[in-house]
């Protein structure tokens, strides 16, 4: 037998053209009655209002409440529908084990939403609420789901992601969703648009040779350490001044500055870990106010690159270690960390983070990550964390 307390409830649905005073008038109509508000939600889309209220009440008052609400609707020029019955507690606030599903699309097609709903239902999940968190530059929709296992939901939605070209993130609900987070990013082709080793290779006129080594590593013929040493060896003899030249050629990924500043404004921490080079990225990292960063160090003697990398090399395993170290420094649990990257070198940190995100990544990385972002805007990651476009804009306004 269920432990839920059965009670007499009333569902009130208000719809119509939005005008000032509708919510006030509705609750002033309800005020004389001995009722309790169990749940409420209001949304306005293109001047059209939908307001739902769930109340508990004395069944003897239901007819009077319904009559007063009909008169209220006539005065306001809106439709008010009601449904009164005895049932268990149905407020979303009383439910536990909620899961948040965020879908990103540009555009977000109806077929994708239908597929998401179908996948959730196939695992016994019930969609409690759906609301839009962003409409530009991409559309972000959040589903709050009850009675669902997070792992099952994530597994079935992975197929939807592939079939409908939509990005989906699944995260647990509850207060921990809003706890302080540590977001750790890769640099090349993630925080910035370029690959630093390629910019340096252009200065040495060895871009084609570097590309051959990179392609060989991608085919699995060389591991990251071997490929890095081989590529850096081709830079031997370059003057130290090329580092300053390359720094000027770096361009942030669209949305990167907004992502970092918004996270900082909301009290979260940001770190970067890169298979690139400290001397190149350090000024940019400091400009963004990122306190924790780790990358490789080029050996420079007598003002020239020697073609060697000073140990230790920041490889795939070292990136995961850096995430753990930064989390400990910031006092953030591993479950509250977020790792963002695009390459195989990022897979270890993506796999151990509470939320691993493949950003415009290669298919193998995208398949291994729990979530992915295919849009070219790095601040889209904020929506996966439950941060709305309105939150982003408010944080931006506070910085001015």
C-alpha positions in Angstrom: 0.0 0.0 0.0 1.3 3.5 -0.9 2.3 5.9 1.9 1.1 8.8 -0.1 -1.6 10.8 1.6 -4.8 10.9 -0.4 -6.5 14.3 -0.5 -9.1 16.3 -2.5 -7.3 18.5 -5.0 -8.3 21.0 -7.6 -6.5 21.7 -10.9 -7.0 25.1 -12.3 -6.0 26.0 -15.9 -6.0 29.6 -17.0 -5.4 30.4 -20.7 -5.8 33.5 -22.8 -4.1 36.8 -23.8 -1.8 37.9 -21.1 -2.6 41.2 -19.4 -1.4 42.7 -16.1 -3.4 41.6 -13.0 -4.5 38.1 -14.1 -2.5 36.2 -11.5 -3.5 38.7 -8.8 -7.2 38.4 -9.6 -7.0 34.6 -9.7 -5.6 34.3 -6.2 -7.8 37.1 -4.8 -10.7 34.9 -5.9 -9.2 31.9 -4.1 -8.2 33.8 -1.0 -11.6 33.6 0.9 -11.5 29.7 0.8 -9.5 27.4 3.0 -7.2 26.0 0.4 -3.5 25.2 0.1 -1.4 25.8 -3.0 0.4 22.6 -3.9 2.0 23.5 -7.2 2.0 26.4 -9.7 3.5 27.2 -13.0 3.0 30.1 -15.5 4.4 30.7 -18.9 3.8 33.4 -21.5 4.6 32.7 -25.2 3.9 35.4 -27.8 1.5 37.2 -25.4 -0.4 34.0 -24.8 -0.7 33.0 -21.1 -1.0 29.5 -19.6 -1.2 29.4 -15.8 -1.7 26.1 -13.9 -2.4 25.9 -10.2 -2.9 22.7 -8.1 -4.7 23.2 -4.8 -5.9 21.1 -2.0 -9.4 22.0 -0.7 -12.4 21.0 1.3 -14.6 19.1 -1.2 -17.7 20.9 0.1 -16.2 24.2 -1.3 -15.5 22.9 -4.8 -18.7 24.1 -6.4 -18.4 27.6 -4.9 -14.8 27.9 -6.0 -15.7 26.7 -9.5 -18.5 29.3 -9.7 -16.3 32.1 -8.5 -13.5 31.2 -10.9 -15.9 31.2 -13.8 -17.0 34.8 -12.9 -13.3 35.7 -12.5 -12.5 34.4 -16.0 -15.4 36.3 -17.5 -14.2 39.6 -16.0 -10.6 39.0 -17.1 -11.5 37.7 -20.6 -9.6 34.5 -20.2 -10.6 30.8 -20.1 -10.5 29.1 -16.7 -10.9 25.3 -16.6 -11.1 23.3 -13.4 -11.0 19.7 -12.3 -11.7 18.6 -8.7 -11.1 15.0 -7.5 -9.6 12.9 -4.7 -6.2 11.6 -5.5 -2.7 11.2 -4.1 -0.2 14.0 -3.6 0.8 15.0 -7.1 3.0 18.1 -6.5 6.3 17.8 -8.3 7.8 19.3 -5.1 6.9 16.1 -3.2 8.6 13.8 -5.7 12.2 12.5 -5.4 14.7 11.1 -7.8 14.0 13.8 -10.4 16.2 13.8 -13.5 16.8 16.8 -15.7 17.1 16.3 -19.5 18.4 19.3 -21.5 18.1 19.2 -25.3 19.9 21.6 -27.6 19.1 22.1 -31.3 19.6 24.5 -34.1 16.9 24.1 -35.1 15.1 21.8 -32.6 12.7 19.8 -34.7 9.3 18.4 -33.5 10.5 14.9 -34.4 13.4 15.3 -32.0 11.2 16.3 -29.1 8.8 13.4 -29.9 11.8 11.0 -29.9 13.0 12.3 -26.6 9.5 11.9 -25.0 9.2 8.4 -26.5 12.6 7.4 -25.1 11.8 8.7 -21.6 8.4 6.9 -21.7 10.1 3.6 -22.8 12.1 3.6 -19.6 9.0 4.3 -17.4 9.9 8.0 -16.9 7.2 10.6 -16.6 7.7 14.1 -17.9 6.6 16.5 -15.1 7.6 19.8 -16.8 9.0 21.1 -20.0 10.3 24.6 -20.4 12.5 26.6 -22.7 15.8 27.9 -21.3 17.1 29.5 -24.5 15.9 30.5 -27.9 19.1 31.9 -29.4 21.6 31.4 -30.7 20.3 27.8 -30.3 17.1 26.4 -28.8 17.4 24.8 -25.4 14.6 22.8 -23.8 14.6 21.3 -20.3 12.5 18.3 -19.3 12.1 17.4 -15.7 11.5 13.7 -15.4 10.3 11.6 -12.5 10.3 7.8 -11.9 13.3 7.3 -14.1 16.8 5.9 -13.6 19.4 8.4 -14.8 21.7 5.8 -16.3 18.8 4.2 -18.2 17.5 7.5 -19.5 21.0 8.6 -20.6 21.5 5.3 -22.5 18.3 5.4 -24.4 18.7 9.1 -25.3 22.1 8.5 -26.8 20.3 6.9 -29.7 18.1 10.0 -30.1 21.2 12.2 -30.2 22.6 10.3 -33.2 19.3 9.8 -35.1 18.0 13.4 -34.7 21.2 15.5 -34.6 20.3 17.0 -31.2 22.6 17.4 -28.2 21.2 16.0 -24.9 22.5 16.1 -21.3 21.1 14.2 -18.4 21.8 15.2 -14.8 20.2 14.5 -11.4 17.9 16.9 -9.8 17.9 18.2 -6.2 20.0 20.8 -4.5 23.3 19.3 -5.7 22.5 20.5 -9.2 23.1 24.0 -8.0 26.2 23.3 -6.0 29.5 24.9 -6.8 31.1 23.4 -9.9 34.5 23.1 -11.4 34.6 23.3 -15.2 37.8 22.1 -16.8 38.4 22.8 -20.5 40.8 21.7 -23.1 42.3 24.6 -25.0 43.0 23.8 -28.6 39.8 23.6 -30.7 37.8 24.1 -27.5 38.6 27.3 -25.6 40.3 28.6 -28.8 39.6 28.0 -32.4 43.1 27.0 -33.5 45.6 24.2 -32.8 48.7 26.0 -31.3 51.1 23.4 -32.6 49.9 24.1 -36.1 50.4 27.9 -35.7 53.9 27.2 -34.6 54.5 24.8 -37.4 53.4 27.5 -39.9 56.2 29.7 -38.5 58.7 27.0 -39.2 57.3 26.0 -42.6 56.7 22.5 -41.5 52.9 22.5 -41.3 52.5 19.5 -43.7 55.0 17.4 -41.8 53.2 18.2 -38.5 49.9 17.3 -40.1 51.3 13.9 -41.2 52.3 13.2 -37.6 49.0 14.3 -36.2 47.1 12.1 -38.7 49.3 9.2 -37.8 48.5 9.7 -34.1 44.8 9.9 -34.9 45.1 6.5 -36.7 46.6 5.0 -33.6 50.1 4.5 -35.0 51.6 6.9 -32.4 50.6 7.7 -28.9 50.2 11.4 -27.8 53.6 11.6 -26.2 55.4 10.2 -29.3 53.5 12.5 -31.6 54.1 15.6 -29.5 57.8 15.0 -29.3 58.0 14.3 -33.0 56.1 17.5 -33.9 58.0 19.7 -31.4 61.3 18.4 -32.8 60.3 20.0 -36.1 60.2 23.4 -34.4 63.9 23.3 -33.4 65.7 26.6 -34.1 62.6 28.9 -34.1 63.3 32.1 -32.3 61.4 32.6 -29.0 59.7 35.7 -30.5 57.4 33.4 -32.5 55.5 32.7 -29.3 54.4 36.3 -29.1 53.4 36.2 -32.8 51.3 33.1 -32.3 49.6 34.6 -29.2 48.3 37.4 -31.4 46.9 34.9 -33.9 44.8 33.0 -31.3 41.1 33.6 -31.4 38.7 32.5 -28.7 35.9 30.1 -29.7 32.5 32.0 -30.0 30.9 32.1 -26.6 34.1 31.2 -24.7 34.4 34.5 -22.9 30.7 34.5 -22.0 31.0 30.9 -20.6 34.0 31.8 -18.4 32.6 35.1 -17.1 29.1 33.7 -16.4 30.5 30.7 -14.5 32.7 33.1 -12.4 29.8 35.4 -11.8 27.6 32.5 -10.6 30.3 31.4 -8.1 31.7 28.4 -10.1 35.4 27.7 -10.8 37.1 27.4 -14.2 40.3 25.7 -15.1 42.1 24.7 -18.3 44.4 21.8 -19.1 46.1 21.6 -22.4 48.4 19.4 -24.5 49.6 22.7 -25.9 52.1 25.0 -24.4 52.0 27.2 -21.3 54.1 30.0 -22.8 51.5 30.5 -25.6 48.3 30.2 -23.7 49.3 31.8 -20.3 48.5 35.4 -21.2 45.0 34.5 -22.5 44.2 32.3 -19.5 45.2 35.1 -17.1 43.2 37.7 -19.1 40.1 35.5 -18.6 40.8 35.3 -14.9 41.3 31.5 -14.9 43.3 30.6 -11.8 44.2 27.0 -12.5 45.9 25.9 -15.7 48.3 23.2 -16.8 50.0 22.7 -20.1 53.3 21.6 -21.7 56.5 23.6 -21.5 58.7 24.2 -24.5 62.4 24.1 -23.9 64.1 27.4 -24.9 67.8 28.0 -24.7 69.6 31.1 -25.8 66.3 32.6 -27.2 65.6 29.6 -29.4 63.3 26.6 -29.3 65.4 23.4 -28.9 62.7 21.1 -30.3 62.2 19.5 -26.9 59.4 19.4 -24.4 60.2 19.6 -20.7 58.9 16.7 -18.7 56.3 15.9 -17.5 54.2 15.9 -20.6 50.5 16.7 -20.3 48.9 13.7 -22.0 45.6 12.0 -21.6 46.3 10.6 -18.1 47.8 13.9 -17.0 44.6 15.7 -17.9 42.6 13.5 -15.7 45.1 14.0 -12.9 44.9 17.8 -13.4 41.1 17.7 -13.0 41.4 15.7 -9.7 44.0 18.2 -8.5 42.0 21.3 -9.3 38.9 19.8 -7.8 40.8 19.2 -4.5 42.2 22.7 -4.5 38.7 24.2 -5.0 37.0 21.8 -2.6 34.7 20.5 -5.2 33.5 16.9 -5.3 34.3 14.9 -8.4 30.6 14.5 -9.0 30.4 18.3 -9.4 33.1 18.6 -12.0 32.6 19.2 -15.7 35.1 18.3 -18.3 35.0 19.7 -21.9 37.1 18.6 -24.8 37.2 17.6 -28.4 39.9 14.9 -28.8 41.0 11.5 -27.7 43.5 13.2 -25.4 40.5 14.5 -23.4 38.8 11.1 -22.9 40.2 10.3 -19.4 39.1 13.6 -17.9 35.8 13.4 -19.6 35.1 9.9 -18.3 35.9 10.8 -14.6 34.1 14.1 -14.5 30.6 14.3 -13.1 29.5 15.6 -16.5 31.7 15.0 -19.5 31.0 17.1 -22.6 32.4 16.5 -26.1 32.6 19.8 -27.8 32.4 19.6 -31.6 34.3 16.4 -31.2 35.4 13.6 -33.3 32.9 10.7 -33.5 34.8 8.4 -31.2 35.0 11.1 -28.5 31.4 12.1 -28.9 30.4 8.4 -28.5 32.4 8.1 -25.3 31.2 11.3 -23.6 28.0 11.5 -21.6 26.9 14.7 -23.4 27.9 16.6 -26.4 27.6 20.0 -28.0 27.6 20.3 -31.8 26.8 24.0 -32.0 29.8 26.3 -32.5 29.1 28.3 -29.4 31.0 27.3 -26.2 28.5 29.1 -24.0 25.9 26.5 -25.0 27.5 24.4 -22.2 25.8 26.7 -19.8 22.4 25.4 -20.9 23.5 21.8 -20.1 24.2 22.9 -16.6 20.7 24.2 -16.2 21.6 27.9 -16.6 19.1 29.8 -18.8 19.7 32.5 -21.4 18.0 34.9 -19.0 20.5 33.9 -16.2 23.4 34.5 -18.7 22.2 37.9 -19.7 21.6 38.9 -16.0 25.1 37.8 -15.1 26.4 39.9 -18.0 24.5 43.0 -16.9 25.9 42.7 -13.4 29.4 42.7 -14.8 28.9 46.1 -16.5 
